[in-house]
Amino acid sequence: MHTPVSQTDFSGLNLIKRGKVRDIYDLGEHLLMVASDRISAFDVVMPDPIPDKGIILTQISLFWFEVMKPIVENHVVTADVEQYPDSCRPHAQILQGRSMLVKKTDPLPIECVVRGYISGSGWKAYQQSGSVCGIQLPSGLQESDKLPHPIFTPSTKEEVGSHDINIDYAETVKRIGEDHTARIKDLGLAIYKKGTELAAEKGIIIADTKFEFGLMGDKIILIDEVLTPDSSRFWPKQTYRPGGAQKSYDKQYVRDHLLSIQWNKHPPGPRLPENVIKNTRKKYLEALIQLTGDDYGL
């Protein structure tokens, strides 16, 4: 286990953004994306990091970026620290395994959410209206039921500390245009289909997920992270039983703890008990090993 990295402040490098998990540096031609060990729940960053989480997320994303190349181009230039610019050399030890050098894009201000199962905010919306993001669903669904087919349910992309808001297709068109909306819907559904099929072979159900896309000129490419336990709900196939919440490999474990202590979901987040930190790390690591067959020395 490595020393947890709550945030980075690399001397000599230009920090331009600190997200919920990632710190982004502008290196001129490219960006340096560094995954910290921060964990957020209900859009609030918790005060306690999960050791090695940033490495696990980065390795899972790199695995999927490679798998999805036939479907969509991505922003990865290299994750080999030896090939980074010289200015990164003093920080190589921390960057190892948890960073990527990536292309600069103009990120679309929409989270491309795809759901194959009814859970989370989708389940709440369905209970109220029988629909999610304007898409009418069959009546009589139970929590965690598989949907007849995956659905595109976009949301806004809010700043750290604010909640993303579910929106419908028409609102997405208003924000990014018809062509871009149709394209990210098609890409999102195609990536999700390929991802869920491969994960199912490894014993994992990916219930839902969110993707981010960026523009390089007129081309839409896949950016940020892909099908990780941070951006998706990962359920063990062998314990899946519709009709309630599921066991998971993702941060649902942290969410469940926060719900049990009746936290009000407003910053600052509460301290996490040691057992919650340990078990969350264990679940993330299990997902990495099950998907890739490699523990990357963790």
C-alpha positions as CSV (number, residue, x, y, z in Angstrom):
1,M,0.0,0.0,0.0
2,H,1.3,3.4,-1.0
3,T,1.1,6.6,1.1
4,P,-2.3,8.2,0.3
5,V,-2.2,11.2,-2.1
6,S,-4.9,13.6,-1.1
7,Q,-3.8,16.2,-3.6
8,T,-0.8,17.3,-5.6
9,D,0.9,20.6,-5.8
10,F,3.9,19.9,-8.1
11,S,6.5,22.7,-8.1
12,G,7.4,23.8,-11.6
13,L,4.1,22.6,-13.1
14,N,1.1,24.7,-13.9
15,L,-2.0,23.4,-12.0
16,I,-5.1,24.6,-13.9
17,K,-7.9,22.6,-12.3
18,R,-8.6,20.5,-9.2
19,G,-11.7,18.3,-9.7
20,K,-13.3,15.9,-7.2
21,V,-10.6,13.3,-7.8
22,R,-8.2,14.6,-10.5
23,D,-5.6,17.4,-10.5
24,I,-4.9,18.7,-14.0
25,Y,-1.7,20.4,-15.1
26,D,-1.1,22.3,-18.3
27,L,2.2,21.2,-19.8
28,G,1.9,23.3,-23.0
29,E,1.2,20.9,-25.8
30,H,-0.6,18.4,-23.5
31,L,-2.3,18.2,-20.2
32,L,-1.1,16.0,-17.3
33,M,-4.0,14.3,-15.5
34,V,-3.2,13.0,-12.0
35,A,-5.7,10.8,-10.1
36,S,-5.5,11.5,-6.4
37,D,-6.9,9.2,-3.7
38,R,-9.7,11.6,-2.9
39,I,-13.2,10.1,-2.8
40,S,-16.4,12.0,-3.3
41,A,-20.0,10.9,-2.5
42,F,-23.1,12.9,-3.2
43,D,-20.9,15.4,-5.0
44,V,-18.9,16.2,-1.9
45,V,-15.2,15.3,-1.4
46,M,-14.6,13.4,1.8
47,P,-11.8,14.5,4.1
48,D,-10.2,11.0,4.1
49,P,-8.5,9.5,1.0
50,I,-8.7,5.9,0.0
51,P,-5.1,4.6,-0.4
52,D,-4.1,3.6,-4.0
53,K,-7.6,4.6,-5.3
54,G,-6.0,6.9,-7.9
55,I,-3.7,4.2,-9.2
56,I,-6.6,1.7,-9.4
57,L,-8.8,4.2,-11.3
58,T,-6.0,5.1,-13.7
59,Q,-5.2,1.5,-14.5
60,I,-8.9,0.5,-15.0
61,S,-9.3,3.6,-17.3
62,L,-6.2,2.7,-19.3
63,F,-7.5,-0.9,-19.7
64,W,-10.8,0.4,-21.1
65,F,-9.4,3.2,-23.3
66,E,-7.5,0.4,-25.1
67,V,-10.5,-1.9,-25.4
68,M,-12.7,0.9,-26.8
69,K,-10.2,2.1,-29.5
70,P,-12.2,0.4,-32.3
71,I,-15.3,2.4,-31.2
72,V,-13.9,5.8,-30.4
73,E,-10.6,7.7,-30.2
74,N,-9.5,8.8,-26.7
75,H,-7.3,11.5,-25.2
76,V,-4.4,9.3,-23.9
77,V,-0.9,10.2,-25.3
78,T,1.0,8.0,-22.8
79,A,0.9,6.8,-19.2
80,D,4.6,6.0,-19.3
81,V,6.2,8.5,-16.9
82,E,9.6,8.0,-18.7
83,Q,8.0,9.6,-21.8
84,Y,6.7,12.7,-19.9
85,P,8.3,16.1,-20.4
86,D,11.5,16.7,-18.3
87,S,9.5,19.1,-16.0
88,C,7.7,16.0,-14.6
89,R,10.9,14.2,-13.6
90,P,11.1,15.5,-10.0
91,H,7.6,14.1,-9.4
92,A,8.0,10.8,-11.1
93,Q,7.5,8.7,-8.0
94,I,4.1,10.1,-7.2
95,L,3.0,10.2,-10.9
96,Q,3.9,6.5,-11.4
97,G,0.7,4.5,-12.0
98,R,-1.8,7.4,-11.2
99,S,-1.3,9.8,-14.1
100,M,-1.7,10.2,-17.9
101,L,-0.4,12.6,-20.4
102,V,-3.4,13.6,-22.5
103,K,-4.5,15.6,-25.5
104,K,-6.1,19.0,-25.0
105,T,-9.8,19.0,-25.9
106,D,-12.8,21.3,-25.4
107,P,-14.8,19.2,-23.0
108,L,-18.6,19.0,-23.7
109,P,-20.5,20.3,-20.6
110,I,-22.6,17.2,-20.3
111,E,-22.2,13.9,-18.4
112,C,-23.1,11.1,-20.8
113,V,-24.9,8.8,-18.4
114,V,-26.0,5.3,-19.7
115,R,-28.2,3.0,-17.5
116,G,-28.7,-0.7,-18.1
117,Y,-30.3,-1.3,-14.7
118,I,-32.6,0.9,-12.5
119,S,-30.8,2.2,-9.5
120,G,-29.6,5.3,-7.7
121,S,-31.2,8.6,-8.9
122,G,-32.8,6.7,-11.8
123,W,-34.7,4.5,-9.3
124,K,-35.8,7.6,-7.4
125,A,-37.1,9.3,-10.6
126,Y,-38.8,6.1,-11.7
127,Q,-40.7,5.8,-8.4
128,Q,-41.9,9.4,-8.7
129,S,-42.8,9.4,-12.4
130,G,-42.3,6.0,-14.0
131,S,-39.7,7.7,-16.2
132,V,-36.0,8.7,-16.2
133,C,-34.8,11.9,-18.0
134,G,-38.1,11.9,-20.0
135,I,-37.8,8.2,-21.0
136,Q,-40.9,6.3,-20.0
137,L,-40.1,2.9,-18.6
138,P,-42.2,-0.3,-18.1
139,S,-44.4,-0.3,-15.0
140,G,-43.8,-2.7,-12.1
141,L,-39.9,-2.5,-12.2
142,Q,-38.2,-3.3,-8.9
143,E,-35.1,-1.6,-7.6
144,S,-31.9,-2.9,-9.5
145,D,-34.0,-4.6,-12.3
146,K,-32.4,-4.9,-15.7
147,L,-34.0,-2.5,-18.2
148,P,-35.4,-3.9,-21.5
149,H,-32.4,-2.1,-23.1
150,P,-29.8,0.5,-22.0
151,I,-30.9,4.1,-22.0
152,F,-29.1,7.5,-22.4
153,T,-29.9,9.7,-19.4
154,P,-27.6,12.8,-19.6
155,S,-26.9,15.2,-16.8
156,T,-25.3,18.6,-16.4
157,K,-21.7,18.8,-15.3
158,E,-21.6,21.0,-12.2
159,E,-18.6,22.4,-10.3
160,V,-17.1,20.6,-7.3
161,G,-19.6,20.7,-4.4
162,S,-22.7,21.1,-6.6
163,H,-24.9,18.3,-7.6
164,D,-25.1,17.3,-11.3
165,I,-28.7,17.6,-12.5
166,N,-30.5,15.0,-14.7
167,I,-31.8,16.4,-17.9
168,D,-33.7,15.1,-20.9
169,Y,-32.6,14.7,-24.6
170,A,-34.2,18.0,-25.6
171,E,-32.4,20.0,-22.9
172,T,-29.1,18.3,-24.0
173,V,-29.7,19.4,-27.6
174,K,-30.3,23.0,-26.3
175,R,-26.9,22.9,-24.5
176,I,-24.6,21.2,-27.1
177,G,-26.6,20.9,-30.3
178,E,-28.4,18.1,-32.1
179,D,-25.4,16.6,-33.8
180,H,-23.2,16.4,-30.7
181,T,-26.1,15.0,-28.6
182,A,-26.9,12.3,-31.2
183,R,-23.2,11.4,-31.4
184,I,-22.5,11.1,-27.7
185,K,-25.7,9.1,-27.2
186,D,-24.6,6.6,-29.9
187,L,-21.0,6.5,-28.6
188,G,-22.2,6.1,-25.0
189,L,-24.5,3.2,-25.8
190,A,-21.9,1.5,-27.9
191,I,-19.1,1.8,-25.3
192,Y,-21.5,0.6,-22.5
193,K,-22.6,-2.4,-24.6
194,K,-19.1,-3.5,-25.3
195,G,-18.0,-2.8,-21.7
196,T,-20.9,-4.7,-20.1
197,E,-20.4,-7.7,-22.3
198,L,-16.7,-7.9,-21.4
199,A,-17.3,-7.2,-17.7
200,A,-20.0,-9.9,-17.5
201,E,-17.5,-12.5,-18.7
202,K,-15.4,-11.4,-15.7
203,G,-18.3,-11.7,-13.3
204,I,-19.1,-8.0,-13.0
205,I,-22.4,-6.3,-13.8
206,I,-22.0,-2.6,-14.8
207,A,-25.4,-1.3,-13.8
208,D,-24.8,2.2,-15.1
209,T,-22.0,4.6,-15.9
210,K,-21.1,8.1,-17.1
211,F,-18.7,9.1,-19.8
212,E,-17.2,12.4,-20.7
213,F,-16.4,13.6,-24.2
214,G,-14.3,16.4,-25.6
215,L,-14.0,18.1,-29.0
216,M,-10.7,18.1,-31.0
217,G,-11.7,20.3,-33.9
218,D,-14.8,18.7,-35.2
219,K,-14.0,15.3,-33.8
220,I,-15.6,14.0,-30.5
221,I,-13.2,11.9,-28.5
222,L,-13.5,10.0,-25.1
223,I,-11.8,11.8,-22.2
224,D,-11.4,11.7,-18.4
225,E,-12.1,8.1,-17.1
226,V,-13.9,5.1,-18.4
227,L,-16.0,2.4,-16.7
228,T,-14.3,2.8,-13.3
229,P,-15.9,2.1,-9.9
230,D,-16.0,5.9,-9.5
231,S,-18.0,6.6,-12.6
232,S,-20.1,3.4,-12.6
233,R,-22.0,1.0,-10.4
234,F,-20.1,-2.3,-10.4
235,W,-22.1,-5.3,-9.0
236,P,-20.8,-8.8,-8.4
237,K,-22.8,-11.0,-10.9
238,Q,-23.0,-14.0,-8.4
239,T,-24.8,-12.0,-5.7
240,Y,-27.2,-10.0,-8.0
241,R,-30.8,-10.1,-6.9
242,P,-33.3,-7.5,-8.1
243,G,-35.7,-6.0,-5.5
244,G,-33.3,-3.8,-3.5
245,A,-29.8,-2.4,-3.3
246,Q,-26.9,-4.6,-4.4
247,K,-23.5,-5.5,-3.1
248,S,-21.0,-3.5,-5.0
249,Y,-17.3,-3.0,-5.9
250,D,-17.8,0.8,-6.1
251,K,-18.2,3.7,-3.8
252,Q,-21.8,2.7,-2.9
253,Y,-20.1,1.3,0.2
254,V,-19.2,4.8,1.2
255,R,-22.6,6.2,0.3
256,D,-24.3,3.5,2.4
257,H,-22.2,4.4,5.4
258,L,-23.0,8.1,4.9
259,L,-26.7,7.3,4.7
260,S,-26.5,5.2,7.8
261,I,-25.1,8.1,9.8
262,Q,-27.8,10.5,8.3
263,W,-25.3,13.0,7.0
264,N,-27.0,15.9,5.4
265,K,-25.1,15.6,2.1
266,H,-23.7,19.2,2.4
267,P,-20.0,20.1,2.7
268,P,-17.9,19.4,4.6
269,G,-18.0,15.6,4.4
270,P,-17.6,13.7,7.7
271,R,-14.5,11.7,8.6
272,L,-14.6,8.1,7.4
273,P,-14.0,5.3,9.9
274,E,-10.9,3.1,9.3
275,N,-13.0,0.0,8.4
276,V,-14.9,2.0,5.7
277,I,-11.6,3.2,4.2
278,K,-10.0,-0.3,4.3
279,N,-13.1,-2.0,2.9
280,T,-13.5,0.6,0.1
281,R,-9.9,0.1,-1.0
282,K,-10.4,-3.6,-1.0
283,K,-13.5,-3.3,-3.2
284,Y,-11.8,-1.1,-5.7
285,L,-8.8,-3.4,-5.8
286,E,-11.1,-6.5,-6.3
287,A,-12.7,-4.7,-9.3
288,L,-9.2,-4.0,-10.8
289,I,-8.1,-7.6,-10.4
290,Q,-11.3,-9.1,-11.7
291,L,-11.4,-6.9,-14.8
292,T,-7.7,-6.9,-15.8
293,G,-6.3,-10.0,-14.1
294,D,-3.5,-7.8,-12.6
295,D,-3.1,-6.3,-9.2
296,Y,-0.3,-3.9,-10.4
297,G,1.7,-4.7,-7.2
298,L,-1.0,-3.2,-5.0
